[in-house]
Amino acid sequence: MADEADLAFDSEQRYLNHALATRGQRSRILQPMGSCHHCGNTDGIADRLFCDVDCASDWEYEHSLRSRLGLPAATALH
Ligand SMILES: [Zn+2]
């Protein structure tokens, strides 16, 4: 029964890992802290940086805005 969900989760994880791996900048800045760097969610985060690719891309967007405006590096917003 759970196989489909497991597979979906697995492929999502792989996609996220791939997305993170292809954007080296994030992993140099961020360390896993047990919660999502974007929204602060702690559910199922473990040693990941974000809940999913949406949080990762939102964080990256804000981070690039901050860089452009000369603001300090982003931390969790909440
Ligand atoms: Zn999140």
N, CA, C, O and the ligand as a Tripos MOL2 file, in Angstrom:
@<TRIPOS>MOLECULE
protein
  313   311    79     0     0
PROTEIN
NO_CHARGES

@<TRIPOS>ATOM
      1 N           0.8300   -1.2120    0.0000 N.3       1 MET1
      2 CA          0.0000    0.0000    0.0000 C.3       1 MET1
      3 C           0.8650    1.2630    0.0000 C.2       1 MET1
      4 O           0.6140    2.2120   -0.7430 O.2       1 MET1
      5 N           1.8640    1.2450    0.8330 N.am      2 ALA2
      6 CA          2.6710    2.4670    0.9870 C.3       2 ALA2
      7 C           3.7200    2.6190   -0.1130 C.2       2 ALA2
      8 O           4.4360    3.6180   -0.1720 O.2       2 ALA2
      9 N           3.7980    1.6140   -0.9790 N.am      3 ASP3
     10 CA          4.8770    1.6390   -1.9660 C.3       3 ASP3
     11 C           4.8420    2.8800   -2.8510 C.2       3 ASP3
     12 O           5.8690    3.5070   -3.1090 O.2       3 ASP3
     13 N           3.6330    3.2230   -3.3110 N.am      4 GLU4
     14 CA          3.5410    4.3710   -4.2100 C.3       4 GLU4
     15 C           4.0000    5.6570   -3.5320 C.2       4 GLU4
     16 O           4.7410    6.4550   -4.1060 O.2       4 GLU4
     17 N           3.5420    5.8350   -2.2970 N.am      5 ALA5
     18 CA          3.9270    7.0310   -1.5610 C.3       5 ALA5
     19 C           5.4350    7.0460   -1.3250 C.2       5 ALA5
     20 O           6.0890    8.0810   -1.4520 O.2       5 ALA5
     21 N           5.9670    5.8820   -0.9830 N.am      6 ASP6
     22 CA          7.4090    5.8010   -0.7650 C.3       6 ASP6
     23 C           8.1710    6.1600   -2.0320 C.2       6 ASP6
     24 O           9.1660    6.8840   -1.9900 O.2       6 ASP6
     25 N           7.6910    5.6440   -3.1560 N.am      7 LEU7
     26 CA          8.3630    5.9330   -4.4250 C.3       7 LEU7
     27 C           8.2900    7.4150   -4.7490 C.2       7 LEU7
     28 O           9.2680    8.0210   -5.1860 O.2       7 LEU7
     29 N           7.1100    7.9880   -4.5250 N.am      8 ALA8
     30 CA          6.9520    9.4120   -4.8090 C.3       8 ALA8
     31 C           7.8790   10.2230   -3.9150 C.2       8 ALA8
     32 O           8.5420   11.1580   -4.3650 O.2       8 ALA8
     33 N           7.9130    9.8500   -2.6510 N.am      9 PHE9
     34 CA          8.7890   10.5690   -1.7230 C.3       9 PHE9
     35 C          10.2390   10.4070   -2.1490 C.2       9 PHE9
     36 O          11.0200   11.3590   -2.1380 O.2       9 PHE9
     37 N          10.5830    9.1760   -2.5250 N.am     10 ASP10
     38 CA         11.9600    8.9020   -2.9240 C.3      10 ASP10
     39 C          12.3590    9.7390   -4.1260 C.2      10 ASP10
     40 O          13.4510   10.3060   -4.1520 O.2      10 ASP10
     41 N          11.4880    9.8210   -5.1190 N.am     11 SER11
     42 CA         11.8650   10.5700   -6.3140 C.3      11 SER11
     43 C          11.8920   12.0690   -6.0090 C.2      11 SER11
     44 O          12.6790   12.8150   -6.5920 O.2      11 SER11
     45 N          11.0330   12.4980   -5.1000 N.am     12 GLU12
     46 CA         11.0660   13.9110   -4.7220 C.3      12 GLU12
     47 C          12.3840   14.2470   -4.0270 C.2      12 GLU12
     48 O          12.9990   15.2830   -4.2810 O.2      12 GLU12
     49 N          12.7960   13.3390   -3.1440 N.am     13 GLN13
     50 CA         14.0760   13.5220   -2.4600 C.3      13 GLN13
     51 C          15.2160   13.5940   -3.4690 C.2      13 GLN13
     52 O          16.1150   14.4280   -3.3600 O.2      13 GLN13
     53 N          15.1550   12.6950   -4.4600 N.am     14 ARG14
     54 CA         16.2260   12.6810   -5.4480 C.3      14 ARG14
     55 C          16.2270   13.9720   -6.2480 C.2      14 ARG14
     56 O          17.2810   14.5290   -6.5560 O.2      14 ARG14
     57 N          15.0310   14.4380   -6.5800 N.am     15 TYR15
     58 CA         14.9360   15.6890   -7.3340 C.3      15 TYR15
     59 C          15.4940   16.8490   -6.5080 C.2      15 TYR15
     60 O          16.2300   17.6980   -7.0110 O.2      15 TYR15
     61 N          15.1220   16.8580   -5.2330 N.am     16 LEU16
     62 CA         15.6030   17.9290   -4.3640 C.3      16 LEU16
     63 C          17.1160   17.8610   -4.2120 C.2      16 LEU16
     64 O          17.8020   18.8790   -4.3040 O.2      16 LEU16
     65 N          17.6320   16.6650   -3.9810 N.am     17 ASN17
     66 CA         19.0780   16.5170   -3.8640 C.3      17 ASN17
     67 C          19.7670   16.9770   -5.1350 C.2      17 ASN17
     68 O          20.8020   17.6420   -5.0950 O.2      17 ASN17
     69 N          19.1720   16.6100   -6.2670 N.am     18 HIS18
     70 CA         19.7530   17.0190   -7.5380 C.3      18 HIS18
     71 C          19.7130   18.5400   -7.6700 C.2      18 HIS18
     72 O          20.6910   19.1680   -8.0770 O.2      18 HIS18
     73 N          18.5680   19.1190   -7.3210 N.am     19 ALA19
     74 CA         18.4290   20.5680   -7.4220 C.3      19 ALA19
     75 C          19.4610   21.2580   -6.5260 C.2      19 ALA19
     76 O          20.0560   22.2650   -6.9080 O.2      19 ALA19
     77 N          19.6590   20.7030   -5.3410 N.am     20 LEU20
     78 CA         20.6360   21.2910   -4.4260 C.3      20 LEU20
     79 C          22.0530   21.0930   -4.9470 C.2      20 LEU20
     80 O          22.8970   21.9830   -4.8370 O.2      20 LEU20
     81 N          22.3020   19.9240   -5.5110 N.am     21 ALA21
     82 CA         23.6530   19.6280   -5.9820 C.3      21 ALA21
     83 C          24.0380   20.5020   -7.1590 C.2      21 ALA21
     84 O          25.2030   20.8680   -7.3150 O.2      21 ALA21
     85 N          23.0490   20.8390   -7.9930 N.am     22 THR22
     86 CA         23.3670   21.6390   -9.1600 C.3      22 THR22
     87 C          23.4680   23.1190   -8.8230 C.2      22 THR22
     88 O          23.9340   23.9130   -9.6400 O.2      22 THR22
     89 N          23.0440   23.4860   -7.6530 N.am     23 ARG23
     90 CA         23.1970   24.8700   -7.2060 C.3      23 ARG23
     91 C          24.1330   24.8760   -6.0100 C.2      23 ARG23
     92 O          23.6790   24.9320   -4.8670 O.2      23 ARG23
     93 N          25.4150   24.8200   -6.2580 N.am     24 GLY24
     94 CA         26.3930   24.6620   -5.1870 C.3      24 GLY24
     95 C          26.3600   25.7560   -4.1440 C.2      24 GLY24
     96 O          26.7950   25.5490   -3.0110 O.2      24 GLY24
     97 N          25.8490   26.9180   -4.5130 N.am     25 GLN25
     98 CA         25.9340   28.0640   -3.6120 C.3      25 GLN25
     99 C          25.2460   27.8100   -2.2770 C.2      25 GLN25
    100 O          25.7800   28.1340   -1.2160 O.2      25 GLN25
    101 N          24.0480   27.2240   -2.3460 N.am     26 ARG26
    102 CA         23.2810   27.0150   -1.1270 C.3      26 ARG26
    103 C          24.0240   26.1730   -0.0970 C.2      26 ARG26
    104 O          24.0690   26.5050    1.0870 O.2      26 ARG26
    105 N          24.6090   25.0660   -0.5800 N.am     27 SER27
    106 CA         25.2270   24.1510    0.3740 C.3      27 SER27
    107 C          26.4680   24.7740    0.9940 C.2      27 SER27
    108 O          26.8840   24.3740    2.0820 O.2      27 SER27
    109 N          27.0590   25.7440    0.3190 N.am     28 ARG28
    110 CA         28.2020   26.4080    0.9410 C.3      28 ARG28
    111 C          27.7430   27.3580    2.0390 C.2      28 ARG28
    112 O          28.4550   27.5570    3.0230 O.2      28 ARG28
    113 N          26.5770   27.9370    1.8810 N.am     29 ILE29
    114 CA         26.0750   28.9220    2.8360 C.3      29 ILE29
    115 C          25.3400   28.2580    3.9890 C.2      29 ILE29
    116 O          25.5110   28.6300    5.1500 O.2      29 ILE29
    117 N          24.5180   27.2680    3.6520 N.am     30 LEU30
    118 CA         23.5980   26.7010    4.6240 C.3      30 LEU30
    119 C          24.0900   25.3820    5.1850 C.2      30 LEU30
    120 O          24.6710   24.5640    4.4730 O.2      30 LEU30
    121 N          23.8550   25.1930    6.4400 N.am     31 GLN31
    122 CA         24.0890   23.9120    7.0900 C.3      31 GLN31
    123 C          22.7390   23.3730    7.5400 C.2      31 GLN31
    124 O          21.8670   24.1480    7.9350 O.2      31 GLN31
    125 N          22.5520   22.0580    7.4870 N.am     32 PRO32
    126 CA         21.3070   21.4830    8.0090 C.3      32 PRO32
    127 C          21.1430   21.8800    9.4790 C.2      32 PRO32
    128 O          22.0880   21.7710   10.2610 O.2      32 PRO32
    129 N          19.9590   22.3360    9.8510 N.am     33 MET33
    130 CA         19.7660   22.7650   11.2370 C.3      33 MET33
    131 C          18.5160   22.1410   11.8320 C.2      33 MET33
    132 O          18.0450   22.5800   12.8810 O.2      33 MET33
    133 N          17.9720   21.1180   11.1720 N.am     34 GLY34
    134 CA         16.8220   20.4180   11.7200 C.3      34 GLY34
    135 C          15.5000   21.0890   11.4220 C.2      34 GLY34
    136 O          14.4490   20.6090   11.8480 O.2      34 GLY34
    137 N          15.5400   22.1990   10.6910 N.am     35 SER35
    138 CA         14.3030   22.8360   10.2550 C.3      35 SER35
    139 C          14.5470   23.4920    8.9040 C.2      35 SER35
    140 O          15.6860   23.7530    8.5150 O.2      35 SER35
    141 N          13.4550   23.7500    8.2010 N.am     36 CYS36
    142 CA         13.5600   24.3520    6.8750 C.3      36 CYS36
    143 C          14.1320   25.7720    6.9860 C.2      36 CYS36
    144 O          13.6670   26.5690    7.8010 O.2      36 CYS36
    145 N          15.1180   26.0770    6.1800 N.am     37 HIS37
    146 CA         15.7290   27.4050    6.2250 C.3      37 HIS37
    147 C          14.7640   28.4800    5.7310 C.2      37 HIS37
    148 O          14.9180   29.6570    6.0560 O.2      37 HIS37
    149 N          13.7770   28.0710    4.9510 N.am     38 HIS38
    150 CA         12.8630   29.0770    4.4080 C.3      38 HIS38
    151 C          11.6850   29.3210    5.3410 C.2      38 HIS38
    152 O          11.4120   30.4680    5.6940 O.2      38 HIS38
    153 N          10.9770   28.2610    5.7510 N.am     39 CYS39
    154 CA          9.7320   28.4670    6.4980 C.3      39 CYS39
    155 C           9.8360   27.9920    7.9460 C.2      39 CYS39
    156 O           8.9080   28.2030    8.7270 O.2      39 CYS39
    157 N          10.9370   27.3610    8.3150 N.am     40 GLY40
    158 CA         11.1080   26.9520    9.7050 C.3      40 GLY40
    159 C          10.4090   25.6600   10.0650 C.2      40 GLY40
    160 O          10.4330   25.2450   11.2240 O.2      40 GLY40
    161 N           9.7870   25.0180    9.0940 N.am     41 ASN41
    162 CA          9.1270   23.7340    9.3540 C.3      41 ASN41
    163 C          10.1530   22.7070    9.8310 C.2      41 ASN41
    164 O          11.2500   22.6070    9.2810 O.2      41 ASN41
    165 N           9.7790   21.9490   10.8600 N.am     42 THR42
    166 CA         10.6970   20.9440   11.3840 C.3      42 THR42
    167 C          10.2270   19.5350   11.0590 C.2      42 THR42
    168 O          10.8910   18.5630   11.4200 O.2      42 THR42
    169 N           9.0890   19.4120   10.3790 N.am     43 ASP43
    170 CA          8.4810   18.1020   10.1630 C.3      43 ASP43
    171 C           9.1990   17.3350    9.0620 C.2      43 ASP43
    172 O           9.1270   17.7120    7.8920 O.2      43 ASP43
    173 N           9.8900   16.2650    9.4270 N.am     44 GLY44
    174 CA         10.5340   15.4010    8.4410 C.3      44 GLY44
    175 C          11.7280   16.0380    7.7570 C.2      44 GLY44
    176 O          12.1150   15.6060    6.6710 O.2      44 GLY44
    177 N          12.3130   17.0420    8.3580 N.am     45 ILE45
    178 CA         13.4300   17.7360    7.7250 C.3      45 ILE45
    179 C          14.7380   16.9530    7.8840 C.2      45 ILE45
    180 O          15.5230   16.8470    6.9420 O.2      45 ILE45
    181 N          14.9630   16.4070    9.0830 N.am     46 ALA46
    182 CA         16.2070   15.6870    9.3650 C.3      46 ALA46
    183 C          17.4000   16.5560    8.9860 C.2      46 ALA46
    184 O          17.5510   17.6580    9.5130 O.2      46 ALA46
    185 N          18.2530   16.0730    8.0760 N.am     47 ASP47
    186 CA         19.4400   16.8630    7.7300 C.3      47 ASP47
    187 C          19.2840   17.5810    6.4020 C.2      47 ASP47
    188 O          20.2670   17.9930    5.7850 O.2      47 ASP47
    189 N          18.0070   17.7310    5.9570 N.am     48 ARG48
    190 CA         17.7970   18.4910    4.7300 C.3      48 ARG48
    191 C          17.7620   19.9800    5.0520 C.2      48 ARG48
    192 O          17.5910   20.3740    6.2050 O.2      48 ARG48
    193 N          17.9240   20.7870    4.0340 N.am     49 LEU49
    194 CA         17.9340   22.2340    4.2270 C.3      49 LEU49
    195 C          16.5430   22.8300    4.1040 C.2      49 LEU49
    196 O          16.2290   23.8280    4.7540 O.2      49 LEU49
    197 N          15.6980   22.2130    3.2610 N.am     50 PHE50
    198 CA         14.3740   22.7610    2.9900 C.3      50 PHE50
    199 C          13.3450   21.6410    2.9540 C.2      50 PHE50
    200 O          13.6910   20.4700    2.7950 O.2      50 PHE50
    201 N          12.0560   22.0170    3.1070 N.am     51 CYS51
    202 CA         10.9690   21.0470    2.9880 C.3      51 CYS51
    203 C          10.9690   20.4120    1.6100 C.2      51 CYS51
    204 O          10.8760   19.1910    1.4840 O.2      51 CYS51
    205 N          11.0710   21.2250    0.5900 N.am     52 ASP52
    206 CA         10.9170   20.7600   -0.7880 C.3      52 ASP52
    207 C          11.5270   21.8080   -1.7180 C.2      52 ASP52
    208 O          12.0840   22.8130   -1.2760 O.2      52 ASP52
    209 N          11.4060   21.5460   -2.9890 N.am     53 VAL53
    210 CA         12.0230   22.4620   -3.9570 C.3      53 VAL53
    211 C          11.3600   23.8340   -3.9480 C.2      53 VAL53
    212 O          11.9960   24.8320   -4.2880 O.2      53 VAL53
    213 N          10.0720   23.8940   -3.5580 N.am     54 ASP54
    214 CA          9.4120   25.1970   -3.4970 C.3      54 ASP54
    215 C          10.0770   26.0880   -2.4550 C.2      54 ASP54
    216 O          10.4020   27.2440   -2.7270 O.2      54 ASP54
    217 N          10.2760   25.5400   -1.2660 N.am     55 CYS55
    218 CA         10.9440   26.3140   -0.2250 C.3      55 CYS55
    219 C          12.3710   26.6550   -0.6530 C.2      55 CYS55
    220 O          12.8530   27.7600   -0.4040 O.2      55 CYS55
    221 N          13.0300   25.7150   -1.2870 N.am     56 ALA56
    222 CA         14.4090   25.9550   -1.7140 C.3      56 ALA56
    223 C          14.4700   27.0880   -2.7330 C.2      56 ALA56
    224 O          15.3320   27.9620   -2.6380 O.2      56 ALA56
    225 N          13.5560   27.0790   -3.7080 N.am     57 SER57
    226 CA         13.6220   28.1230   -4.7280 C.3      57 SER57
    227 C          13.1510   29.4550   -4.1680 C.2      57 SER57
    228 O          13.6590   30.5040   -4.5630 O.2      57 SER57
    229 N          12.1750   29.4290   -3.2450 N.am     58 ASP58
    230 CA         11.7540   30.6810   -2.6040 C.3      58 ASP58
    231 C          12.9100   31.2830   -1.8150 C.2      58 ASP58
    232 O          13.1600   32.4880   -1.8540 O.2      58 ASP58
    233 N          13.6080   30.4040   -1.0960 N.am     59 TRP59
    234 CA         14.7470   30.8900   -0.3110 C.3      59 TRP59
    235 C          15.7900   31.4900   -1.2370 C.2      59 TRP59
    236 O          16.3370   32.5590   -0.9660 O.2      59 TRP59
    237 N          16.0640   30.7890   -2.3380 N.am     60 GLU60
    238 CA         17.0900   31.2590   -3.2530 C.3      60 GLU60
    239 C          16.7090   32.6040   -3.8640 C.2      60 GLU60
    240 O          17.5560   33.4780   -4.0470 O.2      60 GLU60
    241 N          15.4180   32.7580   -4.1780 N.am     61 TYR61
    242 CA         14.9470   34.0240   -4.7310 C.3      61 TYR61
    243 C          15.1950   35.1530   -3.7310 C.2      61 TYR61
    244 O          15.7280   36.2060   -4.0840 O.2      61 TYR61
    245 N          14.7960   34.9150   -2.4690 N.am     62 GLU62
    246 CA         15.0080   35.9540   -1.4520 C.3      62 GLU62
    247 C          16.4870   36.2100   -1.2300 C.2      62 GLU62
    248 O          16.9200   37.3460   -1.0340 O.2      62 GLU62
    249 N          17.2520   35.1260   -1.2670 N.am     63 HIS63
    250 CA         18.6920   35.2810   -1.0560 C.3      63 HIS63
    251 C          19.2990   36.1410   -2.1560 C.2      63 HIS63
    252 O          20.1420   36.9960   -1.8820 O.2      63 HIS63
    253 N          18.8790   35.9220   -3.3920 N.am     64 SER64
    254 CA         19.4440   36.7060   -4.4900 C.3      64 SER64
    255 C          19.0000   38.1560   -4.3840 C.2      64 SER64
    256 O          19.7630   39.0650   -4.7110 O.2      64 SER64
    257 N          17.7600   38.3820   -3.9250 N.am     65 LEU65
    258 CA         17.3020   39.7500   -3.6990 C.3      65 LEU65
    259 C          18.1610   40.4390   -2.6400 C.2      65 LEU65
    260 O          18.6010   41.5760   -2.8120 O.2      65 LEU65
    261 N          18.3830   39.7240   -1.5490 N.am     66 ARG66
    262 CA         19.1910   40.2950   -0.4670 C.3      66 ARG66
    263 C          20.5980   40.6250   -0.9480 C.2      66 ARG66
    264 O          21.1350   41.6830   -0.6190 O.2      66 ARG66
    265 N          21.1920   39.7310   -1.7190 N.am     67 SER67
    266 CA         22.5310   39.9800   -2.2370 C.3      67 SER67
    267 C          22.5410   41.2420   -3.0710 C.2      67 SER67
    268 O          23.4420   42.0720   -2.9550 O.2      67 SER67
    269 N          21.5190   41.3810   -3.9240 N.am     68 ARG68
    270 CA         21.4560   42.5280   -4.8120 C.3      68 ARG68
    271 C          21.2860   43.8210   -4.0190 C.2      68 ARG68
    272 O          21.8070   44.8680   -4.4030 O.2      68 ARG68
    273 N          20.5530   43.7390   -2.9100 N.am     69 LEU69
    274 CA         20.2930   44.9340   -2.1060 C.3      69 LEU69
    275 C          21.3860   45.1820   -1.0750 C.2      69 LEU69
    276 O          21.3640   46.1830   -0.3590 O.2      69 LEU69
    277 N          22.3480   44.2540   -1.0060 N.am     70 GLY70
    278 CA         23.4390   44.4210   -0.0540 C.3      70 GLY70
    279 C          23.0520   44.0940    1.3670 C.2      70 GLY70
    280 O          23.7140   44.5350    2.3060 O.2      70 GLY70
    281 N          21.9930   43.3290    1.5430 N.am     71 LEU71
    282 CA         21.5720   42.9370    2.8770 C.3      71 LEU71
    283 C          22.3490   41.7000    3.3290 C.2      71 LEU71
    284 O          22.8940   40.9730    2.4980 O.2      71 LEU71
    285 N          22.4010   41.4560    4.6450 N.am     72 PRO72
    286 CA         23.0970   40.2750    5.1330 C.3      72 PRO72
    287 C          22.4670   38.9840    4.6070 C.2      72 PRO72
    288 O          21.3100   38.9690    4.1890 O.2      72 PRO72
    289 N          23.2310   37.9240    4.6360 N.am     73 ALA73
    290 CA         22.7460   36.6300    4.1520 C.3      73 ALA73
    291 C          21.4710   36.2470    4.8820 C.2      73 ALA73
    292 O          21.3030   36.5370    6.0670 O.2      73 ALA73
    293 N          20.5830   35.5960    4.1610 N.am     74 ALA74
    294 CA         19.2830   35.2380    4.7080 C.3      74 ALA74
    295 C          19.4050   34.2020    5.8010 C.2      74 ALA74
    296 O          20.2270   33.2900    5.7220 O.2      74 ALA74
    297 N          18.5880   34.3480    6.8130 N.am     75 THR75
    298 CA         18.4000   33.3020    7.8070 C.3      75 THR75
    299 C          16.9240   32.9660    7.8100 C.2      75 THR75
    300 O          16.1550   33.5570    7.0520 O.2      75 THR75
    301 N          16.5180   32.0340    8.6440 N.am     76 ALA76
    302 CA         15.1040   31.6620    8.6960 C.3      76 ALA76
    303 C          14.2690   32.8990    9.0200 C.2      76 ALA76
    304 O          14.6430   33.7130    9.8630 O.2      76 ALA76
    305 N          13.1450   33.0230    8.3420 N.am     77 LEU77
    306 CA         12.3480   34.2350    8.4790 C.3      77 LEU77
    307 C          11.4910   34.2380    9.7220 C.2      77 LEU77
    308 O          11.0980   35.3010   10.2030 O.2      77 LEU77
    309 N          11.1950   33.0650   10.2490 N.am     78 HIS78
    310 CA         10.2350   32.9950   11.3400 C.3      78 HIS78
    311 C          10.9000   32.5900   12.6390 C.2      78 HIS78
    312 O          10.2320   32.4820   13.6670 O.2      78 HIS78
    313 ZN          9.9220   25.0150    4.1820 Zn       79 ZN79
@<TRIPOS>BOND
     1     1     2 1
     2     2     3 1
     3     3     4 2
     4     3     5 am
     5     5     6 1
     6     6     7 1
     7     7     8 2
     8     7     9 am
     9     9    10 1
    10    10    11 1
    11    11    12 2
    12    11    13 am
    13    13    14 1
    14    14    15 1
    15    15    16 2
    16    15    17 am
    17    17    18 1
    18    18    19 1
    19    19    20 2
    20    19    21 am
    21    21    22 1
    22    22    23 1
    23    23    24 2
    24    23    25 am
    25    25    26 1
    26    26    27 1
    27    27    28 2
    28    27    29 am
    29    29    30 1
    30    30    31 1
    31    31    32 2
    32    31    33 am
    33    33    34 1
    34    34    35 1
    35    35    36 2
    36    35    37 am
    37    37    38 1
    38    38    39 1
    39    39    40 2
    40    39    41 am
    41    41    42 1
    42    42    43 1
    43    43    44 2
    44    43    45 am
    45    45    46 1
    46    46    47 1
    47    47    48 2
    48    47    49 am
    49    49    50 1
    50    50    51 1
    51    51    52 2
    52    51    53 am
    53    53    54 1
    54    54    55 1
    55    55    56 2
    56    55    57 am
    57    57    58 1
    58    58    59 1
    59    59    60 2
    60    59    61 am
    61    61    62 1
    62    62    63 1
    63    63    64 2
    64    63    65 am
    65    65    66 1
    66    66    67 1
    67    67    68 2
    68    67    69 am
    69    69    70 1
    70    70    71 1
    71    71    72 2
    72    71    73 am
    73    73    74 1
    74    74    75 1
    75    75    76 2
    76    75    77 am
    77    77    78 1
    78    78    79 1
    79    79    80 2
    80    79    81 am
    81    81    82 1
    82    82    83 1
    83    83    84 2
    84    83    85 am
    85    85    86 1
    86    86    87 1
    87    87    88 2
    88    87    89 am
    89    89    90 1
    90    90    91 1
    91    91    92 2
    92    91    93 am
    93    93    94 1
    94    94    95 1
    95    95    96 2
    96    95    97 am
    97    97    98 1
    98    98    99 1
    99    99   100 2
   100    99   101 am
   101   101   102 1
   102   102   103 1
   103   103   104 2
   104   103   105 am
   105   105   106 1
   106   106   107 1
   107   107   108 2
   108   107   109 am
   109   109   110 1
   110   110   111 1
   111   111   112 2
   112   111   113 am
   113   113   114 1
   114   114   115 1
   115   115   116 2
   116   115   117 am
   117   117   118 1
   118   118   119 1
   119   119   120 2
   120   119   121 am
   121   121   122 1
   122   122   123 1
   123   123   124 2
   124   123   125 am
   125   125   126 1
   126   126   127 1
   127   127   128 2
   128   127   129 am
   129   129   130 1
   130   130   131 1
   131   131   132 2
   132   131   133 am
   133   133   134 1
   134   134   135 1
   135   135   136 2
   136   135   137 am
   137   137   138 1
   138   138   139 1
   139   139   140 2
   140   139   141 am
   141   141   142 1
   142   142   143 1
   143   143   144 2
   144   143   145 am
   145   145   146 1
   146   146   147 1
   147   147   148 2
   148   147   149 am
   149   149   150 1
   150   150   151 1
   151   151   152 2
   152   151   153 am
   153   153   154 1
   154   154   155 1
   155   155   156 2
   156   155   157 am
   157   157   158 1
   158   158   159 1
   159   159   160 2
   160   159   161 am
   161   161   162 1
   162   162   163 1
   163   163   164 2
   164   163   165 am
   165   165   166 1
   166   166   167 1
   167   167   168 2
   168   167   169 am
   169   169   170 1
   170   170   171 1
   171   171   172 2
   172   171   173 am
   173   173   174 1
   174   174   175 1
   175   175   176 2
   176   175   177 am
   177   177   178 1
   178   178   179 1
   179   179   180 2
   180   179   181 am
   181   181   182 1
   182   182   183 1
   183   183   184 2
   184   183   185 am
   185   185   186 1
   186   186   187 1
   187   187   188 2
   188   187   189 am
   189   189   190 1
   190   190   191 1
   191   191   192 2
   192   191   193 am
   193   193   194 1
   194   194   195 1
   195   195   196 2
   196   195   197 am
   197   197   198 1
   198   198   199 1
   199   199   200 2
   200   199   201 am
   201   201   202 1
   202   202   203 1
   203   203   204 2
   204   203   205 am
   205   205   206 1
   206   206   207 1
   207   207   208 2
   208   207   209 am
   209   209   210 1
   210   210   211 1
   211   211   212 2
   212   211   213 am
   213   213   214 1
   214   214   215 1
   215   215   216 2
   216   215   217 am
   217   217   218 1
   218   218   219 1
   219   219   220 2
   220   219   221 am
   221   221   222 1
   222   222   223 1
   223   223   224 2
   224   223   225 am
   225   225   226 1
   226   226   227 1
   227   227   228 2
   228   227   229 am
   229   229   230 1
   230   230   231 1
   231   231   232 2
   232   231   233 am
   233   233   234 1
   234   234   235 1
   235   235   236 2
   236   235   237 am
   237   237   238 1
   238   238   239 1
   239   239   240 2
   240   239   241 am
   241   241   242 1
   242   242   243 1
   243   243   244 2
   244   243   245 am
   245   245   246 1
   246   246   247 1
   247   247   248 2
   248   247   249 am
   249   249   250 1
   250   250   251 1
   251   251   252 2
   252   251   253 am
   253   253   254 1
   254   254   255 1
   255   255   256 2
   256   255   257 am
   257   257   258 1
   258   258   259 1
   259   259   260 2
   260   259   261 am
   261   261   262 1
   262   262   263 1
   263   263   264 2
   264   263   265 am
   265   265   266 1
   266   266   267 1
   267   267   268 2
   268   267   269 am
   269   269   270 1
   270   270   271 1
   271   271   272 2
   272   271   273 am
   273   273   274 1
   274   274   275 1
   275   275   276 2
   276   275   277 am
   277   277   278 1
   278   278   279 1
   279   279   280 2
   280   279   281 am
   281   281   282 1
   282   282   283 1
   283   283   284 2
   284   283   285 am
   285   285   286 1
   286   286   287 1
   287   287   288 2
   288   287   289 am
   289   289   290 1
   290   290   291 1
   291   291   292 2
   292   291   293 am
   293   293   294 1
   294   294   295 1
   295   295   296 2
   296   295   297 am
   297   297   298 1
   298   298   299 1
   299   299   300 2
   300   299   301 am
   301   301   302 1
   302   302   303 1
   303   303   304 2
   304   303   305 am
   305   305   306 1
   306   306   307 1
   307   307   308 2
   308   307   309 am
   309   309   310 1
   310   310   311 1
   311   311   312 2
@<TRIPOS>SUBSTRUCTURE
     1 MET1         2 RESIDUE 1 A MET
     2 ALA2         6 RESIDUE 1 A ALA
     3 ASP3        10 RESIDUE 1 A ASP
     4 GLU4        14 RESIDUE 1 A GLU
     5 ALA5        18 RESIDUE 1 A ALA
     6 ASP6        22 RESIDUE 1 A ASP
     7 LEU7        26 RESIDUE 1 A LEU
     8 ALA8        30 RESIDUE 1 A ALA
     9 PHE9        34 RESIDUE 1 A PHE
    10 ASP10       38 RESIDUE 1 A ASP
    11 SER11       42 RESIDUE 1 A SER
    12 GLU12       46 RESIDUE 1 A GLU
    13 GLN13       50 RESIDUE 1 A GLN
    14 ARG14       54 RESIDUE 1 A ARG
    15 TYR15       58 RESIDUE 1 A TYR
    16 LEU16       62 RESIDUE 1 A LEU
    17 ASN17       66 RESIDUE 1 A ASN
    18 HIS18       70 RESIDUE 1 A HIS
    19 ALA19       74 RESIDUE 1 A ALA
    20 LEU20       78 RESIDUE 1 A LEU
    21 ALA21       82 RESIDUE 1 A ALA
    22 THR22       86 RESIDUE 1 A THR
    23 ARG23       90 RESIDUE 1 A ARG
    24 GLY24       94 RESIDUE 1 A GLY
    25 GLN25       98 RESIDUE 1 A GLN
    26 ARG26      102 RESIDUE 1 A ARG
    27 SER27      106 RESIDUE 1 A SER
    28 ARG28      110 RESIDUE 1 A ARG
    29 ILE29      114 RESIDUE 1 A ILE
    30 LEU30      118 RESIDUE 1 A LEU
    31 GLN31      122 RESIDUE 1 A GLN
    32 PRO32      126 RESIDUE 1 A PRO
    33 MET33      130 RESIDUE 1 A MET
    34 GLY34      134 RESIDUE 1 A GLY
    35 SER35      138 RESIDUE 1 A SER
    36 CYS36      142 RESIDUE 1 A CYS
    37 HIS37      146 RESIDUE 1 A HIS
    38 HIS38      150 RESIDUE 1 A HIS
    39 CYS39      154 RESIDUE 1 A CYS
    40 GLY40      158 RESIDUE 1 A GLY
    41 ASN41      162 RESIDUE 1 A ASN
    42 THR42      166 RESIDUE 1 A THR
    43 ASP43      170 RESIDUE 1 A ASP
    44 GLY44      174 RESIDUE 1 A GLY
    45 ILE45      178 RESIDUE 1 A ILE
    46 ALA46      182 RESIDUE 1 A ALA
    47 ASP47      186 RESIDUE 1 A ASP
    48 ARG48      190 RESIDUE 1 A ARG
    49 LEU49      194 RESIDUE 1 A LEU
    50 PHE50      198 RESIDUE 1 A PHE
    51 CYS51      202 RESIDUE 1 A CYS
    52 ASP52      206 RESIDUE 1 A ASP
    53 VAL53      210 RESIDUE 1 A VAL
    54 ASP54      214 RESIDUE 1 A ASP
    55 CYS55      218 RESIDUE 1 A CYS
    56 ALA56      222 RESIDUE 1 A ALA
    57 SER57      226 RESIDUE 1 A SER
    58 ASP58      230 RESIDUE 1 A ASP
    59 TRP59      234 RESIDUE 1 A TRP
    60 GLU60      238 RESIDUE 1 A GLU
    61 TYR61      242 RESIDUE 1 A TYR
    62 GLU62      246 RESIDUE 1 A GLU
    63 HIS63      250 RESIDUE 1 A HIS
    64 SER64      254 RESIDUE 1 A SER
    65 LEU65      258 RESIDUE 1 A LEU
    66 ARG66      262 RESIDUE 1 A ARG
    67 SER67      266 RESIDUE 1 A SER
    68 ARG68      270 RESIDUE 1 A ARG
    69 LEU69      274 RESIDUE 1 A LEU
    70 GLY70      278 RESIDUE 1 A GLY
    71 LEU71      282 RESIDUE 1 A LEU
    72 PRO72      286 RESIDUE 1 A PRO
    73 ALA73      290 RESIDUE 1 A ALA
    74 ALA74      294 RESIDUE 1 A ALA
    75 THR75      298 RESIDUE 1 A THR
    76 ALA76      302 RESIDUE 1 A ALA
    77 LEU77      306 RESIDUE 1 A LEU
    78 HIS78      310 RESIDUE 1 A HIS
    79 ZN79       313 GROUP 0 **** ****
